[in-house]
Amino acid sequence: MPGRSWSVALGALWLGCTPSRQDAGSRADAAGSAGVAVAEPSPSARSSAPEPPPEALAASAPAAPAPEVEAARARSARVYSKGREVWIRSAPRPKAQWIGMLSIGGSVRLKSVEPIRGAGGCPAFYAVEPRGYVCVDGERATLDTADPVRQALIPHAPRADLPLPYRYGESLGLKRLLRVDGIDAPAWPEGLHDLRHMQVRPRSSVAWTEEVEAGGATWLWASDLTFIPKDKVKPYEPATFEGVYLGAEARLPMAFFRRKARPKYRLTEGGPPAKTDAVWERLARVGLTGRSKRVGKLTYLETRDDGHWVLERDAVVVQPRRARNPWGHPIQLGGEPPSAPADGRRNTWIEIAALDGWLIAYEDDRPVFATLISAGRNGAEEPEKAEPFVPPSTTPLGQYSIGRKWVTKTLITPHVDADDWIEAEVPWSQHFFSKYLLHAAYWHDRWGEGQSGGCVNLSPADAKWLFHWTEPAVPDEWYAVQATRDDPSTRIVIHR
C-alpha cells in the first residue's frame, strides 16, 4: 500500500475503493461472433419443423473425430483475452463466483473444445485448465489466435516474468488521452480503458508499456491503452534489494542494516569492542552466531563475518519470535528446507515483525526465506471489530490468510475533492485482510522502515518470489486467483 507524507488518510486505500471495470458478459456479441462456437440448442428449443429421416442425417453428418484427435484438439485449443479483466468463473454462469482472471495478452488452454451454452448475454462458456469457465463472446474473449484486436494487444501485455511487469513513474500532474493525432491505434473493445481517472494528480503513479513519438512529442502508452505525455512523468528507479533464501549457506539469526551504512567492530583486550574502518552497507546482511557481549548499556552481537561484531542497535535482527508454528510444531533453525509432502500440501506461513521491518517465510517448521519489509509508517495496532479497523497508515496485528492474488492491481485512495491518489498496476498483490495486502512497492527503497499506508511493502524481486511461493497457487497463465473453500491458504502472522 502506498506510503508517503500526504495529508490524505492513506488507511483508506482499499481494493473495495477500486471498483472493477465491467465484468465479463456485458455487450456480448451474437452467437456467430468471431472466435465463438456455440453448441446446438436442446431438442426442446428447436424448431417444430419435421426432422429428416435418420438415413439422411447419417449421410450428411460428418464423421465423429477419433478420441485421440479430439484430445489433441483440446490440448492445442485456447481462449484468448481481449480485455484487462476476463473472468474465470466457478460455474458456466455470468454471475458465478470468479476464481481467476486473464488480462491483456493472456490466454489459457481449454479443458474441452465443447462449448457450453451461455446465458445472460454470454453466447457460450468453455471449460479451461486447470478449472473454471470463461465466457467467450468474441468481444472480450475469443478462440481465434489470429483475432486482429488480440494480436494488437500482445505488445502491450504486462511482463509477468519480470519483477516489474510494467514501466513505472510518478505523475507530475497530467491528463490521459484516449487518442493522439499521428498514433494509429485500433478501435479497442469497450471497457479496456479505465475512464475513472483521466486526470492523474501529482505524486500518483502511472504504468506504461511503450514510448511513441507523435506531433513533436513523446507519449507513453499506458497499461489501459490510453496515452500519457512523457514530460509529465518522472520515472522511478527500480529497487534492486533482495532477501535471502535460507539453508546450509544462510541461516537464522541474521542481521540486516537499514537507513545507512553501519560500522564493524572487533573485540579488544579487556576493553569494549573497537570500531573499525570497515562497514556493512545499507541493506546488507550478515549471519549471527548467537553470542552477545554486554558493555555498560550497549550490547554487541558476534557475526559470522571474520570475527566482526555489530552494535545491536545498529542492526535489524531477524529471528523467530515464537517457539512453535501455527500448527504447534517446534520451529527448527538448522538443516535444509523440508521436501514437498507426498500429497502436495504444504503448511506455509509468514511471520512479519511490523515495527522491526522484517519477514520470514516458513514451510511447516522451517524458515526458508528472510527479508526486510516496510509496514505502516504510523506503526501497528490490533484491529477493532468495525471499519476502519485500525488508524490510518497502520498495519493490523494478528493472524490472517491469503485469499486473493493479482499479478498487478491498481490501488486507489479516495480524496476529499474526488481527485484520487492512484498507484497504478501494483505488482504481486496478495490480499489478507480488509484493505490490506502484501505487495511490491516500486515508488520507494526504504526497506526495514515504516513507510506504507498500512499494507506490507516488499521489494519487487521479493514480492514476485513470495507471490509464487504462497498459497493459493496461481495456475499457469492466470493473472489472478481467488481461493475457494477447498484451497490451501498461506497464513500471515503479524506482530510488532
Backbone hydrogen bonds, N-H to C=O, Kabsch-Sander energy under -0.5 kcal/mol:
donor,donor_aa,acceptor,acceptor_aa,energy
6,W,4,R,-2.3
10,L,8,V,-1.0
12,A,9,A,-1.5
13,L,10,L,-1.9
14,W,412,I,-1.2
17,C,14,W,-1.3
18,T,15,L,-2.3
26,S,23,D,-1.3
28,A,25,G,-0.8
29,D,137,D,-1.0
33,S,30,A,-2.2
36,V,33,S,-1.8
45,A,42,S,-1.8
46,R,42,S,-0.6
46,R,43,P,-0.9
56,A,53,P,-0.8
57,L,53,P,-1.8
58,A,54,P,-2.5
59,A,55,E,-1.7
60,S,56,A,-1.8
61,A,57,L,-2.4
69,V,66,A,-0.5
70,E,66,A,-2.3
71,A,67,P,-2.4
72,A,68,E,-1.9
73,R,69,V,-2.3
74,A,70,E,-2.1
75,R,71,A,-2.0
76,S,72,A,-1.5
77,A,73,R,-2.0
79,V,108,V,-2.3
80,Y,142,T,-3.5
81,S,106,G,-2.9
82,K,140,R,-3.3
86,V,102,L,-2.3
87,W,85,E,-0.6
88,I,100,G,-2.7
89,R,87,W,-0.6
89,R,133,Y,-3.3
90,S,97,Q,-2.5
93,R,91,A,-2.7
96,A,93,R,-1.7
99,I,88,I,-3.2
100,G,88,I,-1.5
101,M,480,A,-1.3
102,L,86,V,-2.6
105,G,81,S,-0.5
106,G,103,S,-2.7
108,V,79,V,-1.8
110,L,77,A,-2.4
111,K,127,A,-2.6
112,S,127,A,-1.1
116,I,125,F,-2.8
118,G,123,P,-1.8
122,C,119,A,-1.3
124,A,136,V,-0.5
125,F,116,I,-3.2
126,Y,134,V,-1.8
128,V,132,G,-2.3
129,E,109,R,-2.5
133,Y,89,R,-1.9
134,V,126,Y,-2.2
135,C,87,W,-0.5
136,V,124,A,-2.7
136,V,134,V,-0.6
137,D,135,C,-0.8
138,G,141,A,-2.6
142,T,80,Y,-2.2
143,L,35,G,-1.0
145,T,143,L,-0.8
147,D,144,D,-1.6
151,Q,147,D,-2.5
152,A,148,P,-2.1
153,L,149,V,-1.6
154,I,150,R,-1.0
156,H,153,L,-1.8
157,A,154,I,-1.8
159,R,165,P,-2.5
160,A,158,P,-1.4
162,L,159,R,-1.8
167,R,208,W,-2.3
169,G,206,V,-1.9
170,E,234,K,-3.2
171,S,204,S,-3.0
172,L,232,K,-2.8
174,L,200,V,-2.1
176,R,198,M,-3.4
177,L,227,F,-2.4
183,I,180,V,-2.1
184,D,182,G,-0.6
185,A,183,I,-0.9
188,W,186,P,-1.3
192,L,189,P,-1.7
195,L,193,H,-1.0
197,H,194,D,-0.6
198,M,195,L,-0.5
200,V,174,L,-2.9
200,V,198,M,-0.5
201,R,199,Q,-0.6
201,R,420,D,-0.6
203,R,171,S,-2.8
204,S,201,R,-1.7
205,S,422,I,-2.6
206,V,169,G,-2.4
208,W,167,R,-2.2
209,T,221,W,-2.6
210,E,221,W,-0.8
212,V,219,W,-2.9
214,A,217,A,-2.6
217,A,214,A,-1.7
219,W,212,V,-3.3
220,L,228,I,-3.4
221,W,210,E,-2.9
222,A,220,L,-1.0
222,A,226,T,-2.6
223,S,207,A,-1.9
225,L,222,A,-2.2
227,F,177,L,-2.9
228,I,220,L,-2.2
230,K,218,T,-2.4
232,K,229,P,-1.8
233,V,230,K,-1.8
234,K,170,E,-2.6
236,Y,168,Y,-2.0
244,V,370,A,-2.9
246,L,368,V,-2.0
247,G,250,A,-3.3
254,M,318,V,-1.5
255,A,286,V,-3.2
256,F,316,V,-2.0
257,F,284,A,-1.5
260,K,258,R,-2.5
262,R,280,W,-2.6
264,K,278,A,-2.3
265,Y,309,W,-2.6
266,R,274,A,-2.1
268,T,271,G,-0.6
270,G,268,T,-0.8
274,A,266,R,-3.3
276,T,264,K,-3.0
280,W,262,R,-3.1
281,E,279,V,-0.5
283,L,257,F,-4.5
284,A,281,E,-2.2
286,V,255,A,-2.2
288,L,253,P,-2.2
289,T,302,E,-2.0
290,G,302,E,-0.6
293,K,300,Y,-2.6
295,V,293,K,-0.5
295,V,298,L,-3.1
298,L,295,V,-2.1
300,Y,293,K,-2.8
301,L,310,V,-3.0
302,E,291,R,-2.4
303,T,308,H,-2.6
304,R,287,G,-2.5
306,D,304,R,-1.0
308,H,305,D,-2.0
309,W,265,Y,-2.7
310,V,301,L,-2.4
312,E,299,T,-2.8
314,D,311,L,-1.9
315,A,311,L,-0.5
315,A,312,E,-1.4
316,V,256,F,-2.8
317,V,315,A,-0.8
318,V,254,M,-3.2
318,V,316,V,-0.6
319,Q,317,V,-0.7
325,N,329,H,-2.6
328,G,325,N,-2.4
331,I,323,A,-2.7
332,Q,365,D,-3.1
344,G,341,P,-1.7
348,T,346,R,-1.4
349,W,362,Y,-1.8
350,I,491,R,-2.2
351,E,360,I,-2.9
352,I,493,V,-2.8
353,A,358,W,-2.4
354,A,352,I,-0.8
354,A,495,H,-3.0
357,G,353,A,-2.1
358,W,353,A,-1.4
359,L,371,T,-2.4
360,I,351,E,-2.6
361,A,369,F,-2.6
362,Y,349,W,-3.1
363,E,366,R,-2.5
364,D,347,N,-4.1
364,D,362,Y,-0.6
365,D,363,E,-0.5
366,R,363,E,-1.7
368,V,361,A,-3.3
369,F,361,A,-1.3
370,A,244,V,-2.2
371,T,359,L,-2.1
373,I,357,G,-1.9
374,S,457,N,-1.9
377,R,452,S,-2.3
378,N,393,S,-2.8
379,G,376,G,-1.7
381,E,395,T,-1.8
384,E,389,F,-2.6
389,F,386,A,-2.3
390,V,388,P,-2.8
393,S,453,G,-0.9
394,T,391,P,-1.0
394,T,453,G,-0.5
395,T,379,G,-2.4
397,L,381,E,-2.4
398,G,494,I,-2.2
400,Y,492,I,-2.6
401,S,432,F,-0.7
402,I,490,T,-2.0
403,G,431,H,-2.3
404,R,431,H,-0.9
405,K,481,V,-2.4
406,W,429,S,-2.5
407,V,479,Y,-2.7
409,K,426,V,-1.5
411,L,423,E,-2.4
413,T,421,W,-2.5
418,A,415,H,-2.1
420,D,418,A,-1.1
421,W,413,T,-2.1
423,E,411,L,-2.8
424,A,422,I,-0.6
426,V,409,K,-1.8
426,V,423,E,-0.6
428,W,407,V,-2.9
429,S,406,W,-1.6
430,Q,438,L,-3.0
431,H,404,R,-2.6
432,F,436,Y,-2.0
433,F,436,Y,-1.3
436,Y,433,F,-3.6
438,L,430,Q,-2.6
439,H,456,V,-2.2
440,A,427,P,-2.4
441,A,458,L,-2.1
447,W,445,D,-1.1
448,G,373,I,-2.0
449,E,446,R,-1.4
451,Q,375,A,-2.0
451,Q,449,E,-0.6
452,S,375,A,-2.6
453,G,1,M,-0.8
454,G,455,C,-0.5
456,V,437,L,-2.6
457,N,374,S,-3.0
457,N,455,C,-0.7
458,L,439,H,-2.0
463,A,459,S,-3.0
464,K,460,P,-2.2
465,W,461,A,-2.1
466,L,462,D,-2.7
467,F,463,A,-2.3
468,H,464,K,-1.7
469,W,465,W,-1.3
470,T,466,L,-2.6
478,W,475,P,-2.1
479,Y,101,M,-3.6
480,A,101,M,-1.0
481,V,405,K,-2.1
482,Q,99,I,-2.0
483,A,403,G,-3.2
487,D,484,T,-1.4
490,T,471,E,-2.7
491,R,348,T,-1.9
492,I,400,Y,-2.8
493,V,350,I,-3.1
494,I,398,G,-2.9
494,I,492,I,-0.5
495,H,352,I,-2.7
495,H,493,V,-0.5
